[in-house]
Amino acid sequence: MAKITLDNFGKEMEKILEEYSDDVSHNLDVVTKKVTQQGVKLLRSESQATFGTSKRRKKKYAKSWTSSHETGRLSSQGTIYNTESGLPHLLENGHVTRNGTGRTYGKVAGREHIAKVEKEIETVYEREVKSKL
């Protein structure tokens, strides 16, 4: 290691911090991708186990879970979503049933499947980030 003079101290410190931030950014990116993929797998299995008596409907909803990933300089963001827009909200929270005339005749209870997976993924993400840093 070369000697650092007072003139070079600022530049050396900046170089060290830049290397550290690159390592942190790379680790966050890897962890985020890994955890979002795990989340998609968990949601698919949870959806398939929870909903429907029809195999076709159950598989279609379960297969429609996917994820996207965005990376910034010091940030990494993963999003898990369902391509069937609006359907996950109705299944999670319940909805009113109507007949053809517009009259309501009951309410379908929601089945909590997304919130369970969300809590699980949050703890896994925190644990993975702590282990990488």
PLY file of the C-alpha trace (Angstrom):
ply
format ascii 1.0
element vertex 133
property float x
property float y
property float z
element edge 132
property int vertex1
property int vertex2
end_header
0.00 0.00 0.00
1.33 3.40 -0.98
1.78 6.18 1.52
-1.00 8.72 1.63
-0.07 12.34 2.07
-2.38 15.07 3.20
-2.63 16.29 -0.38
-3.89 12.89 -1.60
-6.05 12.05 1.41
-9.29 13.44 -0.05
-8.82 11.64 -3.38
-7.96 8.33 -1.69
-10.92 8.57 0.66
-13.22 9.34 -2.28
-11.86 6.31 -4.16
-12.40 4.00 -1.16
-15.97 5.23 -0.63
-16.75 4.88 -4.33
-15.55 1.25 -4.32
-17.65 0.54 -1.24
-20.75 2.11 -2.77
-20.25 0.03 -5.94
-20.04 -3.15 -3.85
-23.17 -2.22 -1.88
-25.05 -1.37 -5.06
-24.08 -4.67 -6.68
-25.06 -6.67 -3.58
-28.44 -4.90 -3.32
-29.07 -5.63 -6.98
-28.30 -9.34 -6.55
-30.39 -9.66 -3.38
-33.35 -7.79 -4.87
-33.44 -9.99 -7.98
-33.15 -13.15 -5.89
-35.89 -12.16 -3.44
-38.34 -10.99 -6.12
-37.92 -14.31 -7.93
-38.59 -16.13 -4.65
-41.66 -13.93 -4.12
-43.06 -14.82 -7.53
-42.57 -18.54 -6.83
-44.24 -18.21 -3.43
-47.21 -16.28 -4.85
-47.66 -18.80 -7.63
-47.73 -21.72 -5.22
-49.95 -19.85 -2.71
-52.40 -18.82 -5.46
-52.59 -22.31 -6.86
-53.23 -23.80 -3.43
-55.80 -21.19 -2.36
-58.12 -20.57 -5.30
-60.61 -22.27 -7.48
-61.96 -25.70 -8.04
-61.36 -25.39 -11.76
-57.82 -26.43 -12.64
-57.75 -24.17 -15.69
-58.75 -21.03 -13.75
-56.46 -21.81 -10.85
-53.44 -22.32 -13.10
-54.15 -19.20 -15.17
-54.23 -16.95 -12.11
-51.18 -18.57 -10.57
-49.14 -18.33 -13.77
-49.93 -14.64 -14.23
-47.60 -13.56 -11.38
-44.41 -11.93 -12.66
-41.79 -9.42 -11.60
-39.76 -6.51 -12.91
-36.50 -5.06 -11.68
-35.06 -1.53 -11.86
-31.55 -0.51 -10.87
-30.23 2.93 -10.06
-26.81 4.17 -8.92
-27.45 3.44 -5.25
-30.86 1.79 -5.42
-32.45 -1.40 -6.56
-36.19 -1.93 -6.82
-38.10 -5.11 -7.56
-41.81 -5.19 -8.25
-43.98 -8.29 -8.13
-47.29 -7.95 -9.95
-50.07 -9.89 -11.59
-50.91 -9.41 -15.25
-54.62 -9.92 -14.50
-55.22 -6.30 -13.50
-57.66 -5.79 -10.64
-58.20 -9.48 -9.96
-55.66 -9.83 -7.11
-57.29 -6.92 -5.26
-60.74 -8.48 -5.54
-59.53 -11.89 -4.44
-57.51 -10.50 -1.52
-60.17 -8.09 -0.19
-63.45 -9.62 -1.33
-66.14 -8.10 -3.53
-69.88 -7.69 -3.94
-71.68 -10.09 -6.26
-74.34 -8.81 -8.63
-76.85 -10.37 -10.92
-77.50 -9.21 -14.47
-79.92 -6.43 -13.41
-77.39 -4.65 -11.23
-78.84 -5.72 -7.91
-76.45 -6.97 -5.29
-77.24 -10.22 -3.57
-74.19 -11.00 -1.49
-70.57 -10.50 -0.76
-67.65 -12.80 -1.50
-65.15 -12.94 1.34
-61.54 -12.14 0.55
-58.81 -14.71 0.99
-55.55 -13.33 2.28
-52.77 -14.73 0.13
-50.72 -11.72 -0.97
-50.22 -10.23 2.51
-48.81 -13.51 3.85
-46.22 -13.68 1.10
-45.40 -9.98 1.47
-44.55 -10.38 5.16
-42.43 -13.41 4.42
-40.53 -11.67 1.61
-39.84 -8.59 3.78
-38.14 -10.68 6.46
-36.15 -12.64 3.88
-35.03 -9.40 2.17
-33.90 -7.81 5.46
-32.00 -10.93 6.44
-30.28 -11.20 3.03
-29.27 -7.53 2.94
-27.81 -7.74 6.45
-25.83 -10.82 5.56
-24.44 -9.22 2.36
-23.39 -5.99 4.07
0 1
1 2
2 3
3 4
4 5
5 6
6 7
7 8
8 9
9 10
10 11
11 12
12 13
13 14
14 15
15 16
16 17
17 18
18 19
19 20
20 21
21 22
22 23
23 24
24 25
25 26
26 27
27 28
28 29
29 30
30 31
31 32
32 33
33 34
34 35
35 36
36 37
37 38
38 39
39 40
40 41
41 42
42 43
43 44
44 45
45 46
46 47
47 48
48 49
49 50
50 51
51 52
52 53
53 54
54 55
55 56
56 57
57 58
58 59
59 60
60 61
61 62
62 63
63 64
64 65
65 66
66 67
67 68
68 69
69 70
70 71
71 72
72 73
73 74
74 75
75 76
76 77
77 78
78 79
79 80
80 81
81 82
82 83
83 84
84 85
85 86
86 87
87 88
88 89
89 90
90 91
91 92
92 93
93 94
94 95
95 96
96 97
97 98
98 99
99 100
100 101
101 102
102 103
103 104
104 105
105 106
106 107
107 108
108 109
109 110
110 111
111 112
112 113
113 114
114 115
115 116
116 117
117 118
118 119
119 120
120 121
121 122
122 123
123 124
124 125
125 126
126 127
127 128
128 129
129 130
130 131
131 132
